[in-house]
Amino acid sequence: MSQTVSWPITMYSAVNSRGPLLVPGYKVSSPLALFFTVFIIIGAFFINNLFVGVVINAFQDEIDHMGKDFMLSNE
């Protein structure tokens, strides 16, 4: 779910569930829907920042290892 792929389907299945061996019921609002929404917002933000941080850190390591002008051509 933290990858935000088809998370609304999972949220609606969890919100509308009533228990084992029971038919799902339709609920308009539920505290569980708020949990899913907050989890997606915080989870996606955290994962995105973590990815960007790793990329920037790797780039800084390469600059330190190869020198400041390693991406410049002779031209």
Buried (B, 14 or more C-beta within 10 A) or exposed (E): EEEEEEBEEEBBEBBBBEEEEEEEEEEEEEEBBEEBEEBBEEBBEEEEEEEEEEEEEEEEEEEEEEEEEEEEEEE
